[in-house]
């Protein structure tokens, strides 16, 4: 039982560390190609048990890299492919979250799953519903399990999944907006070891502020997120238990517009509250590179 709970916690931690939460409601302009790699470094010392009590956990470090590619086919439609959390390595061994001596010496690492999303901007500039103050993006997607790996000692679900996310922006001023983000995914089929959970949920809200000086731009954000995983008696979750995590994500982004459009995004994840989860302090660095093949290089 303890080993199954351990796998759940590690899977939730890895997925959360590389998840693309906090995306605003804009999509890529037509003819724009984006490459990016999100690198995560997480540190663990504490955890929350099944009653949300803080307990000691073995000191550990988790490293992950998640590449992605997206292309804007139209000003209101972007196709995105992500390998998240990509390649992950951890030295979390002999985990015993209950501190009862039943922990097992395991190393959980390896390759995780692909995700494919179609992003439709319904409200905004150059969209079916034109608005200067509001943006709404809907993104149905699917999770494709990575083939040929042992899901008993790796991170992630390794199971087929389907779901969607929605993002809404309210533009208060030219350089300030508030974002609301929600995501839900369903995993109807267990993987070979039966260790995946059935549902994943995420909610996030936060203010975003940006300022530009010549060809250099700075953006600041302070979103707060709530992530949850649910299962059943047949899944990794014992007796239908659930995993929760409330976290704050201070973010700063540096933007360059010449000679290439390059962003450097730095995000710190501060865990605030959880259940059946690790209190992982995570630093994420993301460096997307943009190539615009359209004649009109307008931004949304």
Short mmCIF file of the C-alpha atoms (twelve columns), coordinates in Angstrom:
data_MODEL
# 
_entry.id   MODEL 
# 
loop_
_atom_site.group_PDB 
_atom_site.id 
_atom_site.type_symbol 
_atom_site.label_atom_id 
_atom_site.label_alt_id 
_atom_site.label_comp_id 
_atom_site.label_asym_id 
_atom_site.label_seq_id 
_atom_site.Cartn_x 
_atom_site.Cartn_y 
_atom_site.Cartn_z 
_atom_site.pdbx_PDB_model_num 
ATOM 1   C CA . UNK A 1   0.000   0.000  0.000   1 
ATOM 2   C CA . UNK A 2   2.766   2.414  0.914   1 
ATOM 3   C CA . UNK A 3   4.581   1.832  -2.359  1 
ATOM 4   C CA . UNK A 4   1.409   2.653  -4.309  1 
ATOM 5   C CA . UNK A 5   0.922   5.908  -2.408  1 
ATOM 6   C CA . UNK A 6   4.567   6.747  -3.080  1 
ATOM 7   C CA . UNK A 7   4.117   6.262  -6.827  1 
ATOM 8   C CA . UNK A 8   1.045   8.499  -6.769  1 
ATOM 9   C CA . UNK A 9   2.847   11.284 -4.952  1 
ATOM 10  C CA . UNK A 10  5.809   11.179 -7.284  1 
ATOM 11  C CA . UNK A 11  3.586   11.146 -10.352 1 
ATOM 12  C CA . UNK A 12  1.617   14.134 -9.079  1 
ATOM 13  C CA . UNK A 13  4.825   15.973 -8.213  1 
ATOM 14  C CA . UNK A 14  6.401   15.378 -11.612 1 
ATOM 15  C CA . UNK A 15  3.265   16.309 -13.504 1 
ATOM 16  C CA . UNK A 16  2.798   19.473 -11.470 1 
ATOM 17  C CA . UNK A 17  6.392   20.582 -11.840 1 
ATOM 18  C CA . UNK A 18  6.189   20.689 -15.619 1 
ATOM 19  C CA . UNK A 19  2.557   21.418 -16.249 1 
ATOM 20  C CA . UNK A 20  1.878   24.425 -18.411 1 
ATOM 21  C CA . UNK A 21  -0.503  26.130 -16.026 1 
ATOM 22  C CA . UNK A 22  -1.022  29.849 -16.184 1 
ATOM 23  C CA . UNK A 23  -1.103  30.112 -19.960 1 
ATOM 24  C CA . UNK A 24  -2.943  33.272 -20.913 1 
ATOM 25  C CA . UNK A 25  -5.864  33.193 -23.327 1 
ATOM 26  C CA . UNK A 26  -3.936  34.392 -26.380 1 
ATOM 27  C CA . UNK A 27  -2.861  32.037 -29.160 1 
ATOM 28  C CA . UNK A 28  -0.030  32.364 -31.656 1 
ATOM 29  C CA . UNK A 29  -0.563  34.696 -34.611 1 
ATOM 30  C CA . UNK A 30  -0.976  33.037 -38.003 1 
ATOM 31  C CA . UNK A 31  2.273   31.672 -39.430 1 
ATOM 32  C CA . UNK A 32  4.148   31.687 -36.096 1 
ATOM 33  C CA . UNK A 33  6.151   28.626 -35.013 1 
ATOM 34  C CA . UNK A 34  7.271   28.284 -31.379 1 
ATOM 35  C CA . UNK A 35  9.849   25.934 -29.867 1 
ATOM 36  C CA . UNK A 36  10.358  25.785 -26.107 1 
ATOM 37  C CA . UNK A 37  11.886  23.658 -23.377 1 
ATOM 38  C CA . UNK A 38  10.741  23.897 -19.753 1 
ATOM 39  C CA . UNK A 39  13.438  22.859 -17.264 1 
ATOM 40  C CA . UNK A 40  12.386  22.099 -13.684 1 
ATOM 41  C CA . UNK A 41  14.484  21.721 -10.545 1 
ATOM 42  C CA . UNK A 42  12.534  20.693 -7.446  1 
ATOM 43  C CA . UNK A 43  13.641  20.318 -3.823  1 
ATOM 44  C CA . UNK A 44  11.790  18.234 -1.235  1 
ATOM 45  C CA . UNK A 45  12.099  18.122 2.551   1 
ATOM 46  C CA . UNK A 46  8.492   18.030 3.739   1 
ATOM 47  C CA . UNK A 47  5.230   16.385 2.708   1 
ATOM 48  C CA . UNK A 48  1.543   16.378 3.620   1 
ATOM 49  C CA . UNK A 49  -0.041  13.121 4.729   1 
ATOM 50  C CA . UNK A 50  -3.619  11.944 4.160   1 
ATOM 51  C CA . UNK A 51  -4.907  14.353 6.814   1 
ATOM 52  C CA . UNK A 52  -2.948  17.326 5.417   1 
ATOM 53  C CA . UNK A 53  -0.462  17.285 8.288   1 
ATOM 54  C CA . UNK A 54  3.098   18.376 7.536   1 
ATOM 55  C CA . UNK A 55  5.530   15.464 7.955   1 
ATOM 56  C CA . UNK A 56  9.229   15.004 7.266   1 
ATOM 57  C CA . UNK A 57  10.309  13.529 3.934   1 
ATOM 58  C CA . UNK A 58  13.760  12.459 2.731   1 
ATOM 59  C CA . UNK A 59  15.795  15.330 1.301   1 
ATOM 60  C CA . UNK A 60  15.603  14.992 -2.469  1 
ATOM 61  C CA . UNK A 61  16.061  16.793 -5.748  1 
ATOM 62  C CA . UNK A 62  13.983  16.284 -8.891  1 
ATOM 63  C CA . UNK A 63  15.120  17.433 -12.334 1 
ATOM 64  C CA . UNK A 64  12.915  17.451 -15.428 1 
ATOM 65  C CA . UNK A 65  12.979  18.757 -18.996 1 
ATOM 66  C CA . UNK A 66  9.862   19.111 -21.156 1 
ATOM 67  C CA . UNK A 67  10.163  20.192 -24.809 1 
ATOM 68  C CA . UNK A 68  7.219   21.510 -26.810 1 
ATOM 69  C CA . UNK A 69  6.299   22.848 -30.240 1 
ATOM 70  C CA . UNK A 70  3.301   24.924 -31.380 1 
ATOM 71  C CA . UNK A 71  2.198   26.482 -34.667 1 
ATOM 72  C CA . UNK A 72  -0.413  29.146 -35.363 1 
ATOM 73  C CA . UNK A 73  -2.477  28.095 -38.368 1 
ATOM 74  C CA . UNK A 74  -4.748  31.128 -37.995 1 
ATOM 75  C CA . UNK A 75  -5.016  34.126 -35.669 1 
ATOM 76  C CA . UNK A 76  -7.570  32.167 -33.623 1 
ATOM 77  C CA . UNK A 77  -6.204  28.586 -33.882 1 
ATOM 78  C CA . UNK A 78  -2.925  27.075 -32.624 1 
ATOM 79  C CA . UNK A 79  -1.890  23.407 -32.566 1 
ATOM 80  C CA . UNK A 80  0.452   22.478 -29.690 1 
ATOM 81  C CA . UNK A 81  2.475   19.324 -28.973 1 
ATOM 82  C CA . UNK A 82  4.155   18.890 -25.583 1 
ATOM 83  C CA . UNK A 83  6.262   16.125 -24.071 1 
ATOM 84  C CA . UNK A 84  5.533   16.784 -20.437 1 
ATOM 85  C CA . UNK A 85  7.218   16.237 -18.084 1 
ATOM 86  C CA . UNK A 86  9.546   14.777 -20.697 1 
ATOM 87  C CA . UNK A 87  12.642  13.303 -19.115 1 
ATOM 88  C CA . UNK A 88  12.667  13.281 -15.311 1 
ATOM 89  C CA . UNK A 89  15.261  12.101 -12.822 1 
ATOM 90  C CA . UNK A 90  14.965  11.990 -9.050  1 
ATOM 91  C CA . UNK A 91  16.896  10.733 -6.059  1 
ATOM 92  C CA . UNK A 92  13.753  10.181 -3.969  1 
ATOM 93  C CA . UNK A 93  14.561  6.835  -2.378  1 
ATOM 94  C CA . UNK A 94  13.240  4.903  0.623   1 
ATOM 95  C CA . UNK A 95  10.125  7.061  0.733   1 
ATOM 96  C CA . UNK A 96  8.081   6.657  3.903   1 
ATOM 97  C CA . UNK A 97  5.584   9.487  4.084   1 
ATOM 98  C CA . UNK A 98  3.852   7.950  7.112   1 
ATOM 99  C CA . UNK A 99  7.169   7.558  8.978   1 
ATOM 100 C CA . UNK A 100 6.223   4.041  10.025  1 
ATOM 101 C CA . UNK A 101 9.235   2.212  8.658   1 
ATOM 102 C CA . UNK A 102 7.398   0.688  5.703   1 
ATOM 103 C CA . UNK A 103 9.094   2.725  2.980   1 
ATOM 104 C CA . UNK A 104 10.651  0.828  0.078   1 
ATOM 105 C CA . UNK A 105 13.998  1.537  -1.559  1 
ATOM 106 C CA . UNK A 106 12.913  2.634  -5.045  1 
ATOM 107 C CA . UNK A 107 14.120  5.130  -7.592  1 
ATOM 108 C CA . UNK A 108 11.405  6.711  -9.736  1 
ATOM 109 C CA . UNK A 109 12.622  8.299  -12.936 1 
ATOM 110 C CA . UNK A 110 12.373  8.060  -16.684 1 
ATOM 111 C CA . UNK A 111 10.226  9.163  -19.607 1 
ATOM 112 C CA . UNK A 112 6.695   10.462 -19.416 1 
ATOM 113 C CA . UNK A 113 3.802   11.011 -21.805 1 
ATOM 114 C CA . UNK A 114 2.980   13.234 -24.778 1 
ATOM 115 C CA . UNK A 115 0.109   15.712 -24.963 1 
ATOM 116 C CA . UNK A 116 -1.544  17.085 -28.087 1 
ATOM 117 C CA . UNK A 117 -3.812  20.155 -27.905 1 
ATOM 118 C CA . UNK A 118 -5.849  22.276 -30.298 1 
ATOM 119 C CA . UNK A 119 -6.137  25.845 -28.990 1 
ATOM 120 C CA . UNK A 120 -9.121  27.887 -30.193 1 
ATOM 121 C CA . UNK A 121 -9.375  31.551 -29.224 1 
ATOM 122 C CA . UNK A 122 -13.088 32.346 -29.210 1 
ATOM 123 C CA . UNK A 123 -12.968 35.921 -27.877 1 
ATOM 124 C CA . UNK A 124 -10.240 38.488 -28.592 1 
ATOM 125 C CA . UNK A 125 -8.715  40.331 -31.525 1 
ATOM 126 C CA . UNK A 126 -9.086  38.674 -34.945 1 
ATOM 127 C CA . UNK A 127 -11.414 36.025 -33.493 1 
ATOM 128 C CA . UNK A 128 -15.031 34.959 -34.089 1 
ATOM 129 C CA . UNK A 129 -16.125 37.235 -31.214 1 
ATOM 130 C CA . UNK A 130 -14.083 40.443 -31.427 1 
ATOM 131 C CA . UNK A 131 -13.205 42.142 -28.132 1 
ATOM 132 C CA . UNK A 132 -10.520 44.564 -27.006 1 
ATOM 133 C CA . UNK A 133 -10.972 43.871 -23.280 1 
ATOM 134 C CA . UNK A 134 -11.526 40.131 -23.014 1 
ATOM 135 C CA . UNK A 135 -9.910  36.950 -24.314 1 
ATOM 136 C CA . UNK A 136 -11.213 33.393 -24.096 1 
ATOM 137 C CA . UNK A 137 -9.326  30.306 -25.267 1 
ATOM 138 C CA . UNK A 138 -10.575 26.716 -25.289 1 
ATOM 139 C CA . UNK A 139 -8.135  23.840 -25.803 1 
ATOM 140 C CA . UNK A 140 -9.340  20.233 -26.127 1 
ATOM 141 C CA . UNK A 141 -6.506  17.731 -25.925 1 
ATOM 142 C CA . UNK A 142 -5.372  14.182 -25.415 1 
ATOM 143 C CA . UNK A 143 -2.548  12.444 -23.534 1 
ATOM 144 C CA . UNK A 144 -0.629  9.795  -25.483 1 
ATOM 145 C CA . UNK A 145 1.312   7.331  -23.298 1 
ATOM 146 C CA . UNK A 146 4.993   6.920  -24.025 1 
ATOM 147 C CA . UNK A 147 5.520   3.366  -25.347 1 
ATOM 148 C CA . UNK A 148 7.870   0.687  -24.141 1 
ATOM 149 C CA . UNK A 149 8.651   1.737  -20.567 1 
ATOM 150 C CA . UNK A 150 7.996   0.169  -17.179 1 
ATOM 151 C CA . UNK A 151 5.310   2.282  -15.542 1 
ATOM 152 C CA . UNK A 152 5.936   0.731  -12.130 1 
ATOM 153 C CA . UNK A 153 9.209   2.564  -11.617 1 
ATOM 154 C CA . UNK A 154 8.682   5.667  -13.766 1 
ATOM 155 C CA . UNK A 155 6.939   8.990  -13.377 1 
ATOM 156 C CA . UNK A 156 3.595   9.821  -14.942 1 
ATOM 157 C CA . UNK A 157 0.388   7.959  -15.722 1 
ATOM 158 C CA . UNK A 158 1.504   6.157  -18.904 1 
ATOM 159 C CA . UNK A 159 -2.138  5.835  -19.889 1 
ATOM 160 C CA . UNK A 160 -4.395  7.339  -22.552 1 
ATOM 161 C CA . UNK A 161 -6.202  10.478 -21.431 1 
ATOM 162 C CA . UNK A 162 -8.600  13.065 -22.830 1 
ATOM 163 C CA . UNK A 163 -9.660  16.469 -21.561 1 
ATOM 164 C CA . UNK A 164 -9.531  20.198 -22.096 1 
ATOM 165 C CA . UNK A 165 -8.428  23.479 -20.601 1 
ATOM 166 C CA . UNK A 166 -9.937  26.949 -20.719 1 
ATOM 167 C CA . UNK A 167 -8.256  30.306 -20.167 1 
ATOM 168 C CA . UNK A 168 -9.944  33.697 -19.724 1 
ATOM 169 C CA . UNK A 169 -8.247  37.113 -19.614 1 
ATOM 170 C CA . UNK A 170 -9.809  40.382 -18.445 1 
ATOM 171 C CA . UNK A 171 -7.644  43.271 -19.703 1 
ATOM 172 C CA . UNK A 172 -7.874  46.075 -17.147 1 
ATOM 173 C CA . UNK A 173 -5.280  48.315 -18.811 1 
ATOM 174 C CA . UNK A 174 -2.977  48.080 -21.820 1 
ATOM 175 C CA . UNK A 175 -0.263  46.398 -19.746 1 
ATOM 176 C CA . UNK A 176 -2.274  44.678 -17.004 1 
ATOM 177 C CA . UNK A 177 -4.704  41.753 -17.077 1 
ATOM 178 C CA . UNK A 178 -6.124  39.085 -14.761 1 
ATOM 179 C CA . UNK A 179 -6.125  35.464 -15.919 1 
ATOM 180 C CA . UNK A 180 -8.411  32.586 -14.907 1 
ATOM 181 C CA . UNK A 181 -7.367  29.093 -15.969 1 
ATOM 182 C CA . UNK A 182 -8.979  25.669 -15.557 1 
ATOM 183 C CA . UNK A 183 -8.060  22.179 -16.739 1 
ATOM 184 C CA . UNK A 184 -9.574  18.691 -16.451 1 
ATOM 185 C CA . UNK A 185 -8.321  15.376 -17.870 1 
ATOM 186 C CA . UNK A 186 -9.821  11.877 -17.699 1 
ATOM 187 C CA . UNK A 187 -7.821  8.632  -17.859 1 
ATOM 188 C CA . UNK A 188 -10.407 5.909  -18.583 1 
ATOM 189 C CA . UNK A 189 -8.012  2.977  -19.123 1 
ATOM 190 C CA . UNK A 190 -5.474  1.790  -16.549 1 
ATOM 191 C CA . UNK A 191 -1.910  1.207  -17.633 1 
ATOM 192 C CA . UNK A 192 -0.362  -2.248 -17.421 1 
ATOM 193 C CA . UNK A 193 0.392   -2.013 -13.709 1 
ATOM 194 C CA . UNK A 194 -2.907  -0.313 -12.816 1 
ATOM 195 C CA . UNK A 195 -1.093  2.562  -11.117 1 
ATOM 196 C CA . UNK A 196 -2.617  5.541  -12.885 1 
ATOM 197 C CA . UNK A 197 -5.280  7.773  -11.385 1 
ATOM 198 C CA . UNK A 198 -8.596  8.499  -13.069 1 
ATOM 199 C CA . UNK A 199 -8.973  12.294 -13.046 1 
ATOM 200 C CA . UNK A 200 -6.705  15.344 -12.935 1 
ATOM 201 C CA . UNK A 201 -8.003  18.849 -12.192 1 
ATOM 202 C CA . UNK A 202 -6.279  22.235 -12.041 1 
ATOM 203 C CA . UNK A 203 -7.484  25.768 -11.311 1 
ATOM 204 C CA . UNK A 204 -5.355  28.907 -11.391 1 
ATOM 205 C CA . UNK A 205 -5.910  32.654 -11.084 1 
ATOM 206 C CA . UNK A 206 -3.523  35.575 -10.993 1 
ATOM 207 C CA . UNK A 207 -2.621  39.122 -12.084 1 
ATOM 208 C CA . UNK A 208 -0.190  39.772 -14.967 1 
ATOM 209 C CA . UNK A 209 1.701   43.026 -15.577 1 
ATOM 210 C CA . UNK A 210 4.039   43.867 -18.463 1 
ATOM 211 C CA . UNK A 211 6.261   46.824 -19.365 1 
ATOM 212 C CA . UNK A 212 8.374   47.445 -22.513 1 
ATOM 213 C CA . UNK A 213 11.534  49.503 -22.970 1 
ATOM 214 C CA . UNK A 214 12.564  49.583 -26.618 1 
ATOM 215 C CA . UNK A 215 13.121  46.001 -27.794 1 
ATOM 216 C CA . UNK A 216 13.181  44.650 -24.221 1 
ATOM 217 C CA . UNK A 217 10.052  43.669 -22.310 1 
ATOM 218 C CA . UNK A 218 9.482   42.551 -18.749 1 
ATOM 219 C CA . UNK A 219 6.404   40.695 -17.503 1 
ATOM 220 C CA . UNK A 220 5.454   39.845 -13.924 1 
ATOM 221 C CA . UNK A 221 2.772   37.462 -12.649 1 
ATOM 222 C CA . UNK A 222 1.619   36.100 -9.294  1 
ATOM 223 C CA . UNK A 223 -0.823  33.239 -9.944  1 
ATOM 224 C CA . UNK A 224 -2.098  30.811 -7.329  1 
ATOM 225 C CA . UNK A 225 -3.021  27.258 -8.358  1 
ATOM 226 C CA . UNK A 226 -5.042  24.338 -6.974  1 
ATOM 227 C CA . UNK A 227 -4.236  20.891 -8.390  1 
ATOM 228 C CA . UNK A 228 -6.057  17.657 -7.600  1 
ATOM 229 C CA . UNK A 229 -5.909  14.000 -8.687  1 
ATOM 230 C CA . UNK A 230 -8.705  11.497 -8.073  1 
ATOM 231 C CA . UNK A 231 -8.897  7.711  -8.429  1 
ATOM 232 C CA . UNK A 232 -10.917 4.642  -7.466  1 
ATOM 233 C CA . UNK A 233 -10.479 1.318  -5.684  1 
ATOM 234 C CA . UNK A 234 -8.776  -0.229 -8.696  1 
ATOM 235 C CA . UNK A 235 -6.274  2.561  -9.200  1 
ATOM 236 C CA . UNK A 236 -3.072  3.628  -7.516  1 
ATOM 237 C CA . UNK A 237 -5.154  5.597  -5.011  1 
ATOM 238 C CA . UNK A 238 -6.006  3.427  -2.054  1 
ATOM 239 C CA . UNK A 239 -9.745  3.393  -1.335  1 
ATOM 240 C CA . UNK A 240 -10.479 6.374  -3.595  1 
ATOM 241 C CA . UNK A 241 -8.052  8.707  -1.791  1 
ATOM 242 C CA . UNK A 242 -7.112  11.967 -3.480  1 
ATOM 243 C CA . UNK A 243 -4.062  14.185 -3.870  1 
ATOM 244 C CA . UNK A 244 -4.248  17.987 -3.521  1 
ATOM 245 C CA . UNK A 245 -1.784  20.846 -3.815  1 
ATOM 246 C CA . UNK A 246 -2.239  24.598 -3.323  1 
ATOM 247 C CA . UNK A 247 0.741   26.647 -4.527  1 
ATOM 248 C CA . UNK A 248 1.842   30.185 -5.370  1 
ATOM 249 C CA . UNK A 249 3.857   30.829 -8.551  1 
ATOM 250 C CA . UNK A 250 5.811   34.131 -8.616  1 
ATOM 251 C CA . UNK A 251 6.917   34.579 -12.239 1 
ATOM 252 C CA . UNK A 252 9.122   36.983 -14.171 1 
ATOM 253 C CA . UNK A 253 9.568   36.938 -17.942 1 
ATOM 254 C CA . UNK A 254 12.195  38.683 -20.061 1 
ATOM 255 C CA . UNK A 255 11.256  39.330 -23.705 1 
ATOM 256 C CA . UNK A 256 13.506  40.269 -26.606 1 
ATOM 257 C CA . UNK A 257 12.038  41.249 -29.974 1 
ATOM 258 C CA . UNK A 258 15.272  41.496 -32.018 1 
ATOM 259 C CA . UNK A 259 16.981  39.783 -33.790 1 
ATOM 260 C CA . UNK A 260 14.746  36.799 -32.849 1 
ATOM 261 C CA . UNK A 261 11.675  36.875 -30.673 1 
ATOM 262 C CA . UNK A 262 12.971  35.115 -27.554 1 
ATOM 263 C CA . UNK A 263 11.500  34.848 -24.074 1 
ATOM 264 C CA . UNK A 264 13.114  33.704 -20.831 1 
ATOM 265 C CA . UNK A 265 10.575  32.810 -18.152 1 
ATOM 266 C CA . UNK A 266 11.527  32.109 -14.528 1 
ATOM 267 C CA . UNK A 267 8.898   30.670 -12.191 1 
ATOM 268 C CA . UNK A 268 9.170   29.673 -8.553  1 
ATOM 269 C CA . UNK A 269 6.573   27.289 -7.127  1 
ATOM 270 C CA . UNK A 270 5.909   27.863 -3.421  1 
ATOM 271 C CA . UNK A 271 3.779   25.023 -1.954  1 
ATOM 272 C CA . UNK A 272 1.222   26.327 0.558   1 
ATOM 273 C CA . UNK A 273 -1.058  23.410 1.438   1 
ATOM 274 C CA . UNK A 274 -1.584  19.822 0.333   1 
ATOM 275 C CA . UNK A 275 -2.858  16.334 0.957   1 
ATOM 276 C CA . UNK A 276 -1.040  13.099 0.060   1 
ATOM 277 C CA . UNK A 277 1.583   15.185 -1.696  1 
ATOM 278 C CA . UNK A 278 5.097   16.515 -1.371  1 
ATOM 279 C CA . UNK A 279 5.904   20.128 -0.475  1 
ATOM 280 C CA . UNK A 280 8.216   20.555 -3.457  1 
ATOM 281 C CA . UNK A 281 9.861   23.949 -3.949  1 
ATOM 282 C CA . UNK A 282 10.380  24.117 -7.707  1 
ATOM 283 C CA . UNK A 283 12.223  26.479 -10.039 1 
ATOM 284 C CA . UNK A 284 11.104  26.414 -13.680 1 
ATOM 285 C CA . UNK A 285 13.013  28.017 -16.541 1 
ATOM 286 C CA . UNK A 286 11.342  28.237 -19.930 1 
ATOM 287 C CA . UNK A 287 12.949  29.610 -23.097 1 
ATOM 288 C CA . UNK A 288 10.560  29.713 -26.078 1 
ATOM 289 C CA . UNK A 289 11.877  30.796 -29.478 1 
ATOM 290 C CA . UNK A 290 9.511   32.190 -32.126 1 
ATOM 291 C CA . UNK A 291 9.761   32.122 -35.920 1 
ATOM 292 C CA . UNK A 292 7.177   34.106 -37.883 1 
ATOM 293 C CA . UNK A 293 6.585   32.995 -41.466 1 
ATOM 294 C CA . UNK A 294 3.660   35.346 -42.114 1 
ATOM 295 C CA . UNK A 295 3.983   38.607 -44.013 1 
ATOM 296 C CA . UNK A 296 1.935   40.489 -41.405 1 
ATOM 297 C CA . UNK A 297 3.534   40.022 -38.022 1 
ATOM 298 C CA . UNK A 298 0.740   41.330 -35.862 1 
ATOM 299 C CA . UNK A 299 0.377   40.353 -32.241 1 
ATOM 300 C CA . UNK A 300 -2.845  39.473 -30.500 1 
# 
